[in-house]
Amino acid sequence: MRVLIKVGRRCNNDCVFCHAADRRRGIEPLALLESKIRRARDKGATMVILSGGEPTVHPDLLPLAECVAHHGLQLGLVTNGRRLADASLVDDLLRHNLTFVYVSLHGARASLHDAMVRTKAFEQTLRGIHQVAGRVQELTVNTVVTRDNLFELRQIVELLEPLPNIGVKFTFPQPKGAAFEHFDAVIPSLSEAAHYVADAISSAQARGSPVRFGFEGFPLCLMPRLESLHDDLLTRNIRSMMEPEDEDLFPVDDLLFTKLPQCENCENRAACPGVYREYIRRRGDEEIVGDAHAATSHIVVEQAHLREQAAHERRHWVRLSWACNNRCRFCLDRELSRASHRSEQDIGNDILQGRREGAERLILSGGEPTTHPKFISWIRFGKRAGYGWVQAITNGRMLSYPRFLAEAIRAGLDEITVSLHGHTASLHDQLVGVSGAFEQAVRGLRSALASKRLVVNVDIVVNAHNVDHLPEMLETFVGWGVREFDLLHLIPFGGAWESTSGDLFYDLAQHGDSIRRALEFCREQGVQVWLNRFPPPHAEGFEYLIQDPVKLQDEVRGRASSFEALVTGGPHLPCRDPKRCRLCYLQGLCDDFERFVALSRESFVPALRVDENVPKELLARLPKTDRLEIVAADPQSALALASTLHARSVSLRLDDYEDLSKYVDDGGCFGGMALREVVVSRSGQWKAALEGANTDLVVLLHRDLMPLFASFHECANRLILEQPTYHKLTTSLRNDVDLRSLFQTLGKAIRTRGIARCLSGLEPLKRWDWLEARFMRPDGTIDPQQLTRWYGRDRFFAKSLRCKDCRWNDDCVGMHINWLRAHGFAQLIPQH
């Protein structure tokens, strides 16, 4: 049991939210406090935690620490940390059993923190945190969440993240003392504060942060899926306390809190602290959900935002070696037939190139990177080159050697991803081809976890041998302490496509139950999962896990030579085979690659899209077309482009349609070409586009256009309502309208494009297969990376597995992948 003893009210800070603002009892005498320590010992305490005010300003701090140690107790401090900047004081306290430190830090910069504590304290507090980090068993940094620091919680985590074995806790202010006095100026809304706390925690967890998190003062209904992080005196086993005026121990109570009628049936009622009574009195109870399930969708959306940020992080992969001490049956390198290390010059140049391109994360891979004799040196080199984060993808075996692991950590290694393909030696070893590999990998993994210095995650190549064991594999690894997983769908490359490996592939539909149970387990446990190369329809119900389409660029980058050969006139992709392609996640992308490479070599194409950034050299090479779309600032800029091209008809996608009518002749032509469509994406364009030309008006549906929807019936015969496609899921979440509700409200047949028929009730127009100048180089060849980016943004569509029973299935492409990630496959309802 832990006991908290307040040594007085005196403090060298003057926090704007302090619940103990009454300073009349400055400090308690040493003799009285020593008697309280003895009383705590007699009541069965194992630790005495000194609090205040500020306990470190007590003139008898060291005698109090000596008293605690003399009675065989551990020492704890609840402190602002300023005096801990004194290294000699910290050394003395450590000699007197200091094991628990709880430090207050309320900003990631001096100006914010110092304003909140109303004195110059930031530098001392931060130095104090650094003095004790890694030297006490339990270090927690507490941030009181106020109106002033609400938007900087992420930065606080990032500031503290590099420190070893650290916890960060976010606390809603108690409406007592100074916080009561300045209630409206200090205390944010509960729901808003909960949002930013969840954001800070989830963003850190999404990138695999080693920080331990907690929160206090929030009802659990506002922290869905983070309930296990609730952290107060009782969860820390602090059962009793003494205020300065108390003569004996009193049980910790929750009298400041209350529970509401809507809490009655909540599944978390027993574990939840409730809401501060004074908060309800001042602000009411409308924010309180009272049902743990009702808030879950909010956190799922937040997680999607954070996962996207992680997926779009600038990272650089560097292969150190083709050699490996495993012989995985599905190894992608098998087809390379190499077992050597890369030259040091090539590795060094590659690492530096990544920094020149702006990458912040360095990922060392192989083969098996830890087999490289200078693996430790390359970690150091990466840090010196300026990478903020160094990660290694490894089979984990070398990490079983304590000295090797310790040297890697000292060199600056931040994260490891360990490949484990079974939860037993028999399963794992037969897949990696080495007896004893499992034992070494597990020892390395668990040593890395025990170090508390590394972010540790596990990747699993899911195949016919382990797919039905996936739930128990994840349960086993979570039991060891792993909180993040990459599940890699088997693809037909390398060893997996050798004639002897036919037993590795499996039917996703037949084994879908095992995969769903595994994903459900992770969701219930709050474990981070990344699905890699899994066909999206098989993630229905878990759409937030669908791989971000930006990751397709990594796939193309990894096979750069094959794609480059294709676009420069060489052979077709060597892997193209119908039997092989049907097993591959990249089939749709490769189909488009071959289609558009062929189109780029033609003198005439069905549809061509250009913008003002097209180099003159490329403009001269572009083919003639039946349908041209010009993306430009205004009619004059569009006309200048049109004059250099040859097309039968044109569509315009302009920022400004002012004076468009001056550029359209009496025959409805623009620059000598029949004007077919004008594209509108903002309400400010509507009037000028509508009046500028008597042609079809394409409306890219957007929430900002909703005020115009009521007027659509006036020009319904000219309208084409199109669902835009976006590069990012977050953009889709921010901009999309409710399609089904929109078409039910319109009640009129209007042409559509890019909208599945089951959502509108209308057969959509065909989407144009634009040859885009933006993914072409000045010499007229396709840029593989630009085409891949465009495919992910414009061409990556999917349907639910249920759609096969829809009468419109054969003519429907579904919806764009980011729309589905945002809104779910459940929106697609088969029509029979």
N, C-alpha and C positions, 0 to 999 in steps of 0.2 A: 504494500500500500504506500502511496505517496501522500504527503501532507504539505500544504502550501501555507507558509507563515509570512504575513505582511509585516515588514520591519518598520513601517512608518509611511507617512504621506509625502515626505520631501522628495523632490525630483529636480534634476538639472535640465529637463525639457518642460515645455508648457503646451502640450498637445491640444489642438482645437476640439478634439473629441473625447478627451480624457474623462473616464467615468468616475475617477477618484480626484476630482478637481479641488475638493476641500482639503487644504493643506494645514489645517489647524493642529493636527497631531503630527508634528514634524518627523521626529525619530523616536523610537522606543529604546529604553536603556538596555545595556548589554545583559545585565543580570536577569531582567524580565524575559528577554528573548532566549537566553540560555535555559531558563526554566521551561519555556514553551517547547524548545527542542527536546528536552528530556521528557516532557509530557507526550510528545509525538512518538518518541522511542517506546515509551511505556505502553502506548496504544497499538503498537505493532507496526509502526512505519519502517520502511526500508530506505526511503529517501525523503529529505526535507528540501523543499523548494522555497527559496527566499524571494519575496516579491515586495512591491511597495505601492505607491510611489516608485522610487528607483532604489533598489537594494544596494547597488554598488557605491552610492554616495554615503552610506552609513559609515561613520568613522571607525566602527569596530567590525568592518566586514571580515577581515582575516581572523580575528578571534572567534567570530561566529562560525566561519568555515572550519576552524580548528575544533570547535565544540561539536559540530556535525560529525567530523571524521573521528573524533575521540569516542563517540558513542557508536561507531561502527556503521554509520549511515552514509548513503550517497548524497552528494550535494547537487542541487539544481538552482538555476537563476532565471527569473523572468526580468528582463532588462532591456534598456534602450541601447545597450552595447557600447556606449561611448567610452567608459573606463576600461573596457576590454581591449581598447587600442594599446593599452600599456602592457607590453609583452611580459614584463616581470610580474605584474599582478596576475596575469593568466597562468604563468608558471606556478605561482604560489597556490592559486585556486585548484589547479590540476593536482598538486601534491596533496590537497585536502579533499580528494574524491569528487571533484567536479566532473559530472558525467552528463548533465542535462542543461542545455542552454536554450532559452526561448527569447529571441531578439526581435525588436520592433524596427521595421524599415518600411516607409510608406511611399517612397518614390525611387525611381531609378536615376534621378539626377538631384544635385544639391538644391537647386532652386525650388523644386517641388517639395522634397522631404523637409527642408528647413522651414519652408512656409507653414507646413502642417504642424511641425513641433515648435515653431516660433522661437527658434534659436539656430545658430550655426552648428549643426550636429552631423550632417551627412558623412563627411570624410571620416570622422572618428568612428561612427557606427559601422561604416563599411570596413574600416581597418580592423575593428573589433571582430566582425564576422569572419574576416580572413584569419585572424589570430587563432580562433577556436575551431575553424572548419577542419575536419579530419582528425581532431585531437580529443573530441568528446564523443560519447556513444550516440547522443541524440541532440542534434542541432536543428532547430526550427526557426525560420524567419517568418514573423507574423506581419501581415499588411492589413491595416484597418481600411476598409473600402469606403471612401467618401466621395462626395461630388467632385472633389479636386483631382483625385487620382484614378477615377473610374476608367479612363481611356489609356492608362499607362501600365495596366497590370501585366500585359505580355512582356513589356520591357523590363519589369522587375524580375520576372522569371529568367529572362535571357541574361540579365546582369549576374544572377546568382548561379545559373546552371553549370558553369565550369567548376564550381567548388565541389569537393568530395562529400558524399554522404550527407546531403542537405535536404531539409524539408521546407516547403513553402506553404504557408497557410493564409487564407483570405478570411477576414473576420468582418461581419456586418457590425457597425458601431452600436454599442449599448446606449439606449436613450437615457443616460444618467449623467450627472455632473455637467461638464462643459458641452457634451453632445446634446443633453436636454436643453441647456440654455440657448444653444445655437442650432436648434433642431433643423429648421428648413435650410439653413446655409450649409450644414454639414452632411446630413443624412440623405442619401439618394433613395430613389424608389427601390423597393425590394426586388421587383422583377427585372429592372434595368441592371441593378448590381449583380443579380444572379446570372444574367446574360453574359456580362463581361468577365465574371469569375469563371463561368463554364468555358468561355472562349479562351481565356488564358490557360486553363488546365488542359483543355482538349487539344489546343494547338501544340502545346509542349508534348503531350502524349502521342500526337500524330507523328511527330518527328523522332519519337523514341527517347525523349528526355529522361535522364536518370533521377530527376527530382521526385521526392515524395510529396504528395499534395494533400491538403486538408482544407476544410472550410468550417466556419462556425457562425451561428446566428441566422442561418437561412432555413426556412422550412423545406423539407426534402422534396415536396412537390414542385419546387422551383429549380431543383437540381437533378432532373431525371437522369438515370444511368450513372450518376456520380454519387449516389446515396452512400456508398461504402466509404467515402472520403470524409464523412461527417466527423468532426474532431473537436471535442470539448474537454473539460476537466475530467468528466467521468470516463470518456473513451481513453484518456491517458492514465487511468487508474489513480487520479487525484480524488480521493474520497472525502477528505476532511480538510478544513482550512481554519485559520485564525486571523481575524481582522485585528488591527492594532488595539482596539478596545476590548477584544475578547480575552477572557481568562482561561478558556478551555477550547478544545476542538469542537467544531460544529460540522455536521454533514453538509456537503455541497448540495445546494438546492437549485430549483429552476423557477423560482417565484416570479421572476421578471417576464416569464413566457406564459402564453395561453394557447389553447386549441379551440377551434371554431366548429360550428355545426357541420360545415362542409368537410371537416376532417374525420367525421364519425366513421365512414366506411372505407377510409383510405388504408391500403395494405401496409403503409409505412407508419401508421399512427403510433405504434408502440416505440419505434426507434426515433421518431421525429421530435425535435425539441419544441416545435410549435412556432409562434410568432411573438415578438416582444409586445406586451400589453400596451405600452405607450405608443408604439408604432400604429397599432390598430386604432387607438383612440384618436390619433392625429390624422391618419391617412385612410382609414377604413380597411375593408377586407376583400375588395374586388380583385386584388392580385392573386389571392390564395386559391390555387386550383383545387386542392383537397382530394385529388384523385391521382395517384402516381402514374396511371396510364395516359391521362389526358395531356401531359406535357412531353411525352416521349418523342412525338414527331418533331418538336422544336429542336431537341438536341440532335436528332438525326440530320436535320438540315444544317445545323451548325457544324457537325462532324464533316459533312460533305464539303463545306467551305474550307475547312482546315485541311482536309485530305487533298483538295485541289492545290492549295498552296504548296504542300509537300511535293506533289507530282510535278509542279512547274518550277521547282527549285533548280537553279543552275548547278548542274553536277557534271563531273568529268570522269569517265571510266578509263583506267589505264591497266592494260594487261602487263603483268610482270613476267609471265612464263606460260609456255604451253605444257610444261611438265606437271605431273600430278602423282601423288602417292596413293590415290584411289583409282579404280578402273570402273567408274559408274557405267552401267549398261546404257543409259540414255544420254551420256555426255555429248554435248554439242560440239566439242573439239575433236571428237573421234575421227571425223572426216578429214581433218587437217593433217593427220599422220605426222605430227611433230611432237617432240618431247624435250625441247631445249628451252633455255631462258632467253628472253629478249636481250639485246645488247644494252649496256648501261647508257650509251649515248641516246638510243631511241627512247628508252624509258624517261630519261631526264628531259629530253625535248618535248615528249608527250605531256608530261606533268606541267611544264612551263607553258605549253600551248593552251592548256585548259585555263590557266590563270589569265592569259592574254585574252581569252574569249569570255572572261567574266565569271567563270565557274567558282563557286564557293565551297563545294563539297568534292573531295577527291575520293574515288572508289578504286581500291586496288583489287585486281581480280587475276584470274588465271585461265586455264590450268588451276593450279593451287598456288596462290601467291606466297604463302608462308614457306614454300620449298625454295624460294629464291634466297640465295646466301646473303643478300643485302636487304632483305625485307625490312628490317628495323631501320636501316639507313634511308630507305625510300619513304618511310613514315616521317622521319625528321626532315627530309628534303621537301616533302609536301608542305609541312608546317612552315619551313623557311620560305617556301615559294609564296606563302600568303593564304593557303587554304584554311578556312576557319574550322573545317570538320574533315577528318580522315576516317574512312570506313574500309573494312576489308571483307571480301566475300570468301569464305573459307570452309573447308570440311571439318575444321576444329581440332584435328588431331595434334598439330604442333602446339596448340594452346594447352595441351595436357602437361607440358613441361613447364613447371612453375617459373623457372628463370626466363624462359622465352616469353611467357605471358607478361611477366613483370617488366622486361625490357621494352616490349611493345607499348605498354601503358606509359612508361617513362618517356618514350620517344614521342608520345603525343597521340597515340591511337585513341579514337573517340568511340568507335562503334564496330561491332562485328556482326555479320550475318552468317550463322552456322547452318550448313546443309545437313539435315537429318531426315531420312526418308522412311524411318520406321521407329517404333517405340520399343523394339526388342532387338537384341543382337542378331537373331536369325533373320528377321525381315530386313533390317538395314544392311547388314553385311552382304547378303546375297544380291542386293541391288547395287552396292558400290564395289563389289568384287574383291573385297579384302577382309579376311577373317581378323577379328579384333578391332576393326575400325570403329565400331559402335562404342566399345568401351573407352577408347581414347577420345572420341568426339564428345561423349557425354562428360568425361572428366574435364576436358577443356572448357566445355560450355558451362558447367557448374562452377568451375574455378573463376571464369570470367564474371559470372553472376555474383559470386561471393566477393569479388574485388570491389564492388560498388563504384567502380571507376569507369565502367564501359556501358554503353547502350548495347543490349544483347537481344538479337532477334533470330528467328529460325526460318529457313526456307525449306519447303517440301515439294519435290516434284511428284505430283499426284499421278499414279499409274494404276494399271490393273491389279498389281500386287498389294498396294497399300490403300486404295480408295475406300474400301469397306472398313478399314481400321482407322480412318481419319478422325472420327470423333474421339476414340480412346487415345490416339496419338496426341491430339491437342490437349486433352485432359491431363495426360502424363506430363507434357512439357509445361503446361500452366502450373501444375503442382510443383515443378522445380523452380518456378519463378519467372518463366518467359511470359512476356505480355504483348509480343508482336510477332506476326507470322506473315510470310509470303507463301501463298499457295500457287504453284506454277503448274499450269495445264501442260501436259505432254504434247510436244509438237514434233512433226516428222523430219527431224534433222539429226545429224551426227549418229551416235550409236543407236538412238531410238529407231532409225530407219534401216538399220542393217537387217539382213534377212533372218538373222537369229533372234531378232527382238520383236517378233510379231506378237508375243504374249504380253507386251507392255501396254498396248493400246486398249481402251475400254469404251463402252457405249455410255456416254454421259446420261442419257435418258434412263438407262437401266440402273445406274448407280446414283441417281440424283438424290435419293433419300439419305444416303450416307453423307453426301456433301451438304445437304440442307441441315442435317442434324449437327454437323460440325460447325456450320456458320451460326446456327442458333445458339450453340454452346458459347461461342465467342461473344455473341451479342449479349447473352445473359451475364457473362463474366466481365463485360466491359473491356474485352481484349481487342487490340487492333489487328485487323486482317487486311491484307492486300491480295486481290485476285489478279493474277498475271496470265494473260493469254486465254482466259476462259471465255468461251462464246457467251455474249451478253444474255441471250434468252434463258440460259440456265441459272441466271442470278435473279430471276423474278422473286420479289419479296425481299431482296437484299440489293436493290439497285444502287444504293450508295457505295457498294463495294465494287461495282463495275469499273474496270480499269479505265483511267482517264485516256482519251484518244491521243493526247499529246505523247504518250509513251510509245506510240507507233513509230515515232521518229528514232527512238533508241533501237528498235528492231531493224530499221532501214540502215541506220548508222553501223550496226553490227555486221551487216552484209553489204557494205558500201561498194565493194569491188564488183559484185554481181549486178547491182542496180546501175552502177556507173557504166559497166560494159553494155548493158541493155540500152541505155539512153544515148550512147555514143555510136550506135550502129553495130554493136557486137551481138552475140547470141542471146536467145531468150534466157530467162532465168533458169539455171541448171536444175532447180528443184521442181520445175513445173511438170506435174503428172497428175491426171485426174484423181487417181487413187490416193495420191499423197496430199493433193490440195484440199480434198474434202475433210482431211484431218487437221487442217492448218487454220489458225486464227487469222492469218494474213491473206486469205484467199481473195476477199473483196478488194483489198488494196492492190494486190498483184494484178487482178483483172483490170483495174483502172489504169495501172501503170502501163500495161501492154496496149490498152485501148488508146491512151493519150500519147504515148510514144509514137504509135502508128499515125495518129491524127497530126502530130507535129511535123510529120514528113510529107503531108499532103499539100497540094496547091489550092485545094478547096475543102472547107469544113462546114458542117451544118450550123455550128454556133461558136462565136468567138467573143470573149469579154476582154476589154482593155481598160486601163486607167492612165492617169496623167503621169505616172512614174515610169512608164515603159521607156526603156532606152531607145534612142533614134535608130541605132543599129538593128534592134529587134523589130521595130515598127516596119522597117523596110523589108523584113523577111516574113512577116505574118501572112498567112494565106488569105485568099478571098473567102467570103462566107455568105451564107444565106441570111443569118441572123447575127447582128452585131449588138453588143451591149457596151455602152460607154459609161464609165464611172468617172465623174469629174466634179469640179466645184460649181460650175454654172454653165448656162447655155453657150456662152462664148468659148470657154475652154473646151467644151464637148465638140463644138463645131470645128475647132482647130484640129482635134484628133480625127474627127470624121473625114476631114479633107485628105488625110494620108492613107485611108483604108478603102477597101472595096467590098461593099455589102449591098444586098437587095433591100434589107430592112434594118431598122435600128430601134433599140430600147435605150432609155436614158435613166441613169441613177445618179442624180445630182444633189449637191448640198443645198443649192438655192435655185428655185425655178422662176425667180423674178424675171419678167420680160421674155419668157419662153415664146410667147406668141409672135414676137418679132422675128424669130428664127425659123418658124414653121410656115411654109408657103400655103397657098390656097388649096393645093392638092394633098395637104397633110404630110408633106415631106420635110425632112430635116437634113440639110446638107446633101440633097439629092436622093436620099433614101427614105422609104416609107416609114413613118414613125409609128411603131406598133404599141409600145408600152412606155409609161412613165412611172417610176417607182418612188413611193412615198414612205418614209419611216418616221417622220416627226409631224406633230400637229401644225407647226409653223409652215410646213411645205404645202399643206392641203389646198388652200385657196388658190395659190399661184399655179400649182400643178393642174388643178381641176379646170381652171379657166385658160391655161396656157395652150392647150391643144385638145382637140376633140378625138381622143384616143383612149385605149384601155388604161386604167389607173390601177397599178399594183400596190396594195396596201400591205406593208410588212407589219403584222399585228404586234402591238406593243401597248403596255399599260397606259402610256402617256397619250395614246390615241383614243382611249375609251370615251372621252366626251364627244367624239365625232361619230360614234357608232350609231347614234339615233338618227343621223342624217344620211346613213348609207342607202336607205331605201330610195332617196331622191335620184341617185345615179347608179342604181343597182346594175343596170345593163352594161355599165362601163367598168365595174369593179372586178378585181381579182384579189381575193384575200389570201395572203401567203403567210405561212408560219416560217419565220426566219430561222436559220441555223446559226449556232454560236460556237466559238472556239472554246468557251469556258462554261461549265455548269453554272457557276455563280451568275453569269450574265443571263442565262435562261431563267433562273429563279427570280431574278430581279425584274425581268422584262415581260415574261409570258403572261398572256391572258388565259382565262378558263375557256378553252375552246368549245367544249360541249355546251356550257351555259350561253356562250355568245351566239351560237347558231340556233339554239332554242329560242333565244330572245329575238333574233333577227326575223325568224319565221318567214324567210323569203329565200328563194333559190338564187344564190350568188356564186359565181365561179370561185374555185379554190385551187391552191397549189401547195404541195408540201404538207398536206393535212390528211391523215388517214380517214377513209370514208366513214368508219364507225364513229368518229368524233364529230363529223359535220352532217352526216346523212347525204353528202353530195359526192359524186365521183370527181376526184381532183384532176386538174390538167396535168399533163406530163411535165416533169421538171426537165429543163434543158441540160444537155451534157456539154457545158461550156468548155472549150479549150481556153484556158486562162493564161493570158500573157504574164501574169504575176509569177507563175511557176516555170517560166521559160528563161533561159539564159540569153545574153545578147547574140550568141551564135545560132539561136533557134532550137537548141537541144533542151530537154527537160532537166530541171534541177530536182534530183530525187528528194531532198529534204523539203523543198518548197511544195512539191506535189503532195508529199505525205501530210504536211501541215494542212494543205487545202482539202485533202481527202477527209481528214479528221474533222474539219470544220464544216464541210459542205456535202460530203458524199456518204458518210458512215451512218447508214440507217439499219434498223433492226425491227423485228416483230416478236411478239410473244409466241411461245410454243403452242399456245392455245389457238393462235391464228390459223393453223393448218385446217381447222374445221370451219372457217368462215367462207361464205360463198364468194367473197371478194378477194380471197387470199392470192390467187394467181396474178391479179393485176395490182396488187398493193405492195409497196416497199416498206410499209410501217412508218415509223417516226425516227427523227434524228437521235443519235445515241445520247446526246446531252439533254435533249428533251425527256427521254426515257429515264435517264439518271435523276433528273429533277422531279419528274411527276409519276414515274412508275409504269410498268407494263400493265398494271391493273386497269389503267385508263383505256386500254384497247379491248373492246368487247366484241367477240366474234358474232357475226350475223348469220343466222342459219336459214 
